Amino acid sequence: MNTKLLIIMALAIASVTQVYSQKDSTSNNRNCKLFVEFDVPITVLTGGISANAGIRHKNYRLSLGYEHFKAPSKQFSGTPDGFNMRVNYIYALNFDYFYAKSKSDKGFYSRLMYHNKSQFVENKASRDSKILYSQLVGLEAGYVWKFFHGLYVAPRAGALYYLKSPQGKDNNPVLIGDAFYDNKRHKVWDTYYSFMLGYSF
């Protein structure tokens, strides 16, 4: 179901972009462009996927994102000892603003984000498990550096605030089997830094 939804979203974005591309086909410098990008560390370290795809219009970008991965380490995810954790999905809506006055698809940007998230948590000893849901909003800052035609890398750092914590309204430890799951990174704020590999069409 998640994969089907991702495909539908990607096709919708591509269709809208194609319409704009046809309107501007007589111009070499189109106002609207399609882009796709992948989070390299998450993809390499976890074998999962973290991708965004969307449309850029002048200094603005709008994109949809999807992530699915297994937490590679306690330092990365904050997962307490005795538990396994994976991200079943993150559906993201992103809105970016580029500060450069050109349309060259590069430079510093800021991002507003909304995430809808599902995590699978398992007690290693008892094999009991629960699925925890959360919602987040956040800010990100990054820099897009184009190095070959449409290819680019984008180092980024961000902070996400939990509108709805996976541990409930009061952030109480969650009983899973015979042990309590209490992840300090997934209570109020979560921060990250990473880099994307992308292509702008």
C-alpha positions as CSV (number, residue, x, y, z in Angstrom):
1,M,0.0,0.0,0.0
2,N,2.8,2.4,0.9
3,T,4.6,1.7,-2.4
4,K,1.5,2.2,-4.4
5,L,0.8,5.6,-2.8
6,L,4.4,6.7,-3.4
7,I,4.1,5.7,-7.1
8,I,0.8,7.6,-7.4
9,M,2.3,10.7,-5.8
10,A,5.3,10.6,-8.1
11,L,3.1,10.2,-11.2
12,A,1.0,13.2,-10.1
13,I,4.0,15.4,-9.7
14,A,5.4,14.3,-13.0
15,S,2.1,15.0,-14.8
16,V,1.8,18.5,-13.4
17,T,5.4,19.2,-14.3
18,Q,4.9,17.9,-17.8
19,V,2.0,20.4,-18.3
20,Y,4.2,23.3,-17.2
21,S,7.1,22.0,-19.4
22,Q,4.9,22.0,-22.4
23,K,3.7,25.5,-21.8
24,D,7.3,26.8,-21.5
25,S,8.7,24.5,-24.3
26,T,9.7,27.6,-26.4
27,S,11.9,28.9,-23.6
28,N,15.3,27.5,-22.7
29,N,14.9,28.7,-19.2
30,R,11.7,27.1,-17.9
31,N,10.1,28.6,-14.7
32,C,9.0,25.1,-13.5
33,K,11.4,22.1,-13.2
34,L,11.1,18.6,-11.8
35,F,13.6,17.3,-9.2
36,V,14.2,14.1,-7.3
37,E,16.7,13.5,-4.5
38,F,17.8,10.7,-2.2
39,D,19.3,10.8,1.3
40,V,22.6,9.0,0.8
41,P,23.5,8.1,4.4
42,I,20.1,6.5,5.1
43,T,20.1,4.6,1.9
44,V,23.7,3.4,2.3
45,L,23.7,2.6,6.0
46,T,20.2,1.0,6.3
47,G,19.4,-0.4,2.9
48,G,16.2,1.6,3.1
49,I,15.0,4.5,1.2
50,S,14.6,8.3,1.8
51,A,13.5,10.2,-1.2
52,N,11.8,13.5,-2.2
53,A,10.4,14.5,-5.5
54,G,8.7,17.7,-6.5
55,I,8.5,20.9,-8.5
56,R,10.6,24.0,-8.5
57,H,9.1,27.3,-9.6
58,K,11.6,30.2,-9.6
59,N,12.8,30.4,-5.9
60,Y,10.3,28.0,-4.5
61,R,10.1,24.2,-4.3
62,L,7.2,21.9,-3.3
63,S,7.9,18.2,-2.8
64,L,6.6,15.0,-1.4
65,G,8.8,12.6,0.5
66,Y,8.9,9.0,1.5
67,E,11.2,7.1,4.0
68,H,11.4,3.5,5.1
69,F,14.5,2.2,7.0
70,K,15.7,0.2,10.0
71,A,17.5,2.3,12.7
72,P,21.2,1.5,12.2
73,S,22.4,2.4,15.7
74,K,21.3,3.7,19.1
75,Q,23.2,7.0,18.4
76,F,21.2,7.5,15.2
77,S,17.7,6.6,16.6
78,G,17.9,6.8,20.4
79,T,16.4,3.3,20.6
80,P,16.9,2.0,24.2
81,D,18.8,-1.2,24.9
82,G,16.8,-4.4,24.5
83,F,14.7,-3.1,21.6
84,N,14.7,-3.1,17.8
85,M,13.2,-0.2,15.9
86,R,12.4,0.5,12.3
87,V,10.6,3.3,10.5
88,N,7.7,1.7,8.6
89,Y,7.1,5.0,6.8
90,I,7.5,8.7,6.9
91,Y,5.3,10.7,4.5
92,A,6.6,14.2,4.1
93,L,5.3,17.5,2.7
94,N,8.1,20.0,2.1
95,F,8.1,23.6,1.0
96,D,11.5,25.3,0.2
97,Y,12.7,28.8,-0.4
98,F,16.0,29.6,-2.2
99,Y,17.7,32.8,-1.3
100,A,19.6,33.2,-4.6
101,K,18.1,35.6,-7.1
102,S,18.7,33.4,-10.1
103,K,16.9,30.3,-11.4
104,S,20.0,28.1,-11.5
105,D,18.7,25.5,-9.0
106,K,21.5,26.1,-6.5
107,G,22.5,27.9,-3.4
108,F,21.2,28.2,0.2
109,Y,17.6,27.3,1.0
110,S,15.2,26.9,4.0
111,R,12.6,24.2,4.3
112,L,9.3,23.9,6.1
113,M,8.3,20.3,6.7
114,Y,5.4,18.2,7.9
115,H,5.9,14.5,8.6
116,N,3.4,11.7,9.2
117,K,5.4,8.7,10.8
118,S,5.0,5.1,11.8
119,Q,7.6,3.2,13.8
120,F,7.7,-0.6,14.5
121,V,9.3,-1.3,18.0
122,E,10.2,-4.8,19.1
123,N,11.2,-6.2,22.5
124,K,14.3,-8.3,21.6
125,A,13.8,-10.8,24.4
126,S,10.0,-11.5,24.3
127,R,9.5,-10.7,20.6
128,D,6.5,-8.6,21.5
129,S,6.0,-5.5,19.3
130,K,4.0,-2.3,18.9
131,I,3.5,0.2,16.1
132,L,3.8,3.8,17.3
133,Y,2.5,6.8,15.3
134,S,3.6,10.4,15.3
135,Q,3.3,13.7,13.5
136,L,6.0,16.4,13.2
137,V,6.6,19.8,11.9
138,G,10.1,21.3,11.3
139,L,12.6,23.5,9.7
140,E,15.6,22.6,7.6
141,A,18.6,24.6,6.2
142,G,20.7,23.4,3.3
143,Y,22.8,24.2,0.3
144,V,22.4,22.8,-3.2
145,W,25.6,22.5,-5.1
146,K,25.3,21.4,-8.8
147,F,28.4,19.6,-10.1
148,F,27.4,18.0,-13.4
149,H,24.4,19.1,-15.6
150,G,21.4,18.5,-13.4
151,L,23.2,16.5,-10.7
152,Y,23.7,18.0,-7.3
153,V,24.6,17.3,-3.7
154,A,22.8,19.1,-0.8
155,P,24.2,19.0,2.7
156,R,21.4,19.8,5.2
157,A,20.5,20.1,8.9
158,G,17.2,20.3,10.5
159,A,15.0,20.2,13.6
160,L,11.6,18.5,13.9
161,Y,9.0,19.1,16.6
162,Y,6.6,16.4,17.7
163,L,3.0,17.6,17.4
164,K,2.1,14.0,18.4
165,S,4.7,12.0,20.1
166,P,5.0,8.2,19.5
167,Q,4.8,7.7,23.3
168,G,1.5,9.5,23.6
169,K,0.4,12.9,24.9
170,D,2.4,12.7,28.2
171,N,5.4,11.0,26.7
172,N,5.2,8.1,29.1
173,P,7.3,4.9,28.6
174,V,5.4,2.3,26.5
175,L,5.1,-1.2,27.9
176,I,6.1,-3.7,25.2
177,G,6.2,-7.3,26.5
178,D,7.9,-7.2,29.9
179,A,9.9,-4.0,29.4
180,F,9.3,-0.3,28.9
181,Y,10.3,1.5,25.7
182,D,11.4,5.1,26.4
183,N,13.1,6.9,23.5
184,K,14.4,10.3,24.6
185,R,15.0,11.4,21.0
186,H,11.3,10.9,20.0
187,K,9.6,13.0,22.7
188,V,9.7,16.7,21.8
189,W,12.5,17.6,19.4
190,D,14.5,15.5,17.0
191,T,17.5,16.9,15.1
192,Y,19.5,15.6,12.2
193,Y,22.2,16.4,9.6
194,S,22.7,14.6,6.4
195,F,23.1,15.1,2.6
196,M,21.1,14.5,-0.5
197,L,22.1,13.4,-3.9
198,G,19.7,14.8,-6.5
199,Y,18.9,15.6,-10.1
200,S,17.0,18.7,-11.4
201,F,15.4,18.2,-14.8
